[in-house]
Amino acid sequence: QLQLVESGGGLVQPGGSLRLSCAASGDTLDYYDIGWFRQAPGKEREGVSCINSNEHTSYADSVKGRFTISRDNAKNTVFLQMNSLKPEDTAVYYCAAAPSASGGYKYWGQGTQVTVSS
């Protein structure tokens, strides 16, 4: 059973940077599409970025040019580099994995809190 663990969240000032990690165990991420999602208080969960097995990436309009998703298959880890952080980026960030051809994200991490505040 695939298990995902996020890390790297914390408190950062506006304009700062954080690098989130999503470490997998139980299976290799090589065969999954990986997405980063976030949920802020009082808001619905939203997709932030995703990367597929061919390392094709996509981003929500709100984070384009600021966030970068990448994967290191040798380390079985996916990263989300977040630069130029804004207060509206404050949320719990989750990584999730979708098995190839499954059509949905079936495995989720526990989340890591990102707070952007002065």
N, C-alpha and C positions, 0 to 999 in steps of 0.2 A: 504494500500500500504506500503510495507516494505521500510523503509528509513535507511540508514547507514551513520554514521558520524565517520570519523577517527580522531584521535588525538594522540599526543605524539611525533610528529616529531620535528626536530630541528637541531642545529649544534652540532657536536660532533667530537672529535679528533679521528684519527685512533687508533684502539684498544679499544675504548670506547663502551658504551652500550646505547641502547634506548629501551623503551617498548612502542609499538604502541597499541592503543586500537581501536576497531571497535564496536561502540555502535549502537544497533538496536532499532527502534521504529516502531509501526504500525503492527508488527507481531513478533512472537517468532522465534529466530534463531534455535530452537531445531530441526526444520524440514528442515533445509537447510544445504547444503554443503557450506562452507565458504572458499574462497580463498584470499590470498594476492598476489597482482601483483605490479609491479613497472615499471616505464618508466623514463629512463634517457634522457637528451638532446641528440638529434640526433640518438636515438636508438628506436627500436620497444618495445612495451610493452611485458613484460615477466612474466610468472608465478613464484612466489617465494615459496609459501607454500599453502597447503590446509588441511582442516580438515573436516571430514564428521560427520554425526549425531552419529556414533558409536565412535567418537574421534580417528578414524584412521587418521594418518597424513602422508603427503608426502612433500618432499622438493626438490627444485632445487639443482643440484650438487654444484653449486657455494656457497650455504649457508648451506649445511649440516654440522652439528657439531657446527655451530655458532648461528643459529636461531632456535627458538622453538615456535611453534604455539599451542595455547590452547584455550579452550572455557569455559565460565562460564555461563551455561544456566540460572541459577538463576538471574544473572545480565544482561542477554541478551547481552552479550559482548564476542567478540573474541579478543585475544591478540596475538601479535607477539613480542617476546623477542628477541632482536638482540644484540649479543655480538661479541666482536672482530671485530668491524666494520672496513671496508676497504674503501678507497676512491671510489672504483668501486661500492660500495653500494649506492652511491649518486643517488637519484632518487625521484620522486614523488611516494609514496606508496598508493595503493588503496586496499580497501577490497571490495569483491563482494560476492553475495549470489546466489546460484543455488537451486531452489526448488527441492525437492526430485523427482527423475524420470523425471526431465525436460530436462536434457541433456545439459544445458548451464547456464552461469551466466547472470542473467537478471537484477539484482539490484546492483548498484555501489555507493560507497561513492564519496565524492568530492576530496579526496586525501589529503595527508599530506606530506610536504617536509622533506626529510632526507638529510642532507649534512654532509659528512665526510671529514674533511679537517684539516690540521695542521695550 
